[in-house]
Amino acid sequence: MNAPQSARPARKALVIGGSLGGLFAANLLLRAGWDVHVHERVADELESRGAGVVTHPELMEVLSAAGVDVTDGIGVEVRERITLARDGQVEDSRPLPQLLTAWGRLYQVLRRAFPSERYHNGRQLVSFEQDAAGVRATFADGDVVAADLLVAADGLRSTVRQLLQPETRPRYAGYLAWRGLVEEASLSPRALAELFPYFAFGLPPREQMIAYPVAGQGNSVAPGKRRYNFVWYRPADQDTTLREMLTDATGKTWPDGIPPPLIRPEVLAAARQAAHEVLAPQFAEVVQKTPNLFFQPIFDLESSALAFGRVALLGDAAFVARPHCGMGVTKAGSDAAALVRALAETPDVPSALQAYEASRLAAGSFIVNHARALGAYMQAQISTPAEREMAERYRSTEAVMRETAVPPVPH
């Protein structure tokens, strides 16, 4: 006779990666009755990455399901989008209310919702094996942990994905993104009045600036205490310009992205000078006053499968779309929700993961391809007719404001 459901031991899940995707999965699995532990390779607590995040209704629903009070100061609301011409005048505008937050704020609320004793730092996965009975993960310290399910949420350079799909690698998109945050209190009266209240765009030839307000230190949303976040896209040839920028003062090149403290002073100075030469004065001021200016190469990543027996890829471990859609965090939350829903509907883990893959594989591919189209005109090389067509389509202020950081709709 089978034991009552309540008397059965909880099924065990290992989540590899303790960033936002991993925390979405861990919180949702825990609330669905799973015995969940998160293993994060970084030894210390993850800190804010200095990045803004555009929220969407879908993201807010997943946050609520994960145990987060979404009314508790998640972000800053804007009512309108504007595009600034080179001289600083408003070239175009579009009403679009949105709630804008920061990576650090989302990490804080998701981390707080998950029991600390179940979150383990300094845990580098080395390998795993699985059979009909379960999956066993081996870590760098020699520890072996058994579970019914392994969720790979370990990001763009996922160890799990590299073990499962070594042929699936990030592909450089042909341009990079300068990023930063500037304190609201440091901005001039002009920038405060003409820039800060808006989700703002600048469209120099072959470039794009996007900027918007987010919470400040301590996640404050009080006027005067907030910050202004920006992403400035610029083309960079991989073998020449990008390689030079990714080389530190010792001559070492960091092909996956240089740590911000190692960016050479002359590279930073050149970016600040370029901001004055090509951007509206309000944007140039923001770049000039950003104390921790840094850049990231932009990559595409598209997995051909998400389910491998008892192992599932999720979030950036599965797909990485260029940031133009503003869907990276929302997609990770939606992946986690779909995974937990499939596991609830289908008790057999491998069968449930196949259902999860069926529900999310096409969605991930669609977002990656839509973001690729949005960013085509910034590529250092445009080599195909399709890329030329997309580059032409997304040059106008109307198209960029209509579709950037808005959930894409399949045509």
WOBELZI-V39422 format. One record per helix or strand. SS is the DSSP state (alpha for helix, beta for strand). FROM is the first residue (numbers start at 1). TO is the last residue. If there is no record, write none. Layout:
ss:SS from:FROM to:TO
ss:SS from:FROM to:TO
This chain:
ss:alpha from:5 to:7
ss:beta from:12 to:16
ss:alpha from:20 to:31
ss:beta from:35 to:39
ss:beta from:52 to:54
ss:alpha from:57 to:65
ss:beta from:76 to:84
ss:beta from:90 to:102
ss:alpha from:103 to:113
ss:alpha from:116 to:118
ss:beta from:119 to:120
ss:beta from:125 to:131
ss:beta from:134 to:139
ss:beta from:144 to:147
ss:beta from:149 to:152
ss:alpha from:159 to:164
ss:beta from:171 to:183
ss:alpha from:184 to:186
ss:alpha from:189 to:196
ss:beta from:199 to:202
ss:beta from:207 to:214
ss:alpha from:217 to:219
ss:beta from:227 to:235
ss:alpha from:238 to:245
ss:beta from:247 to:247
ss:beta from:253 to:253
ss:alpha from:260 to:262
ss:alpha from:265 to:278
ss:alpha from:281 to:289
ss:beta from:294 to:302
ss:beta from:307 to:308
ss:beta from:311 to:313
ss:alpha from:315 to:317
ss:beta from:319 to:320
ss:alpha from:323 to:325
ss:alpha from:328 to:345
ss:alpha from:349 to:378
ss:alpha from:385 to:393
ss:alpha from:397 to:403
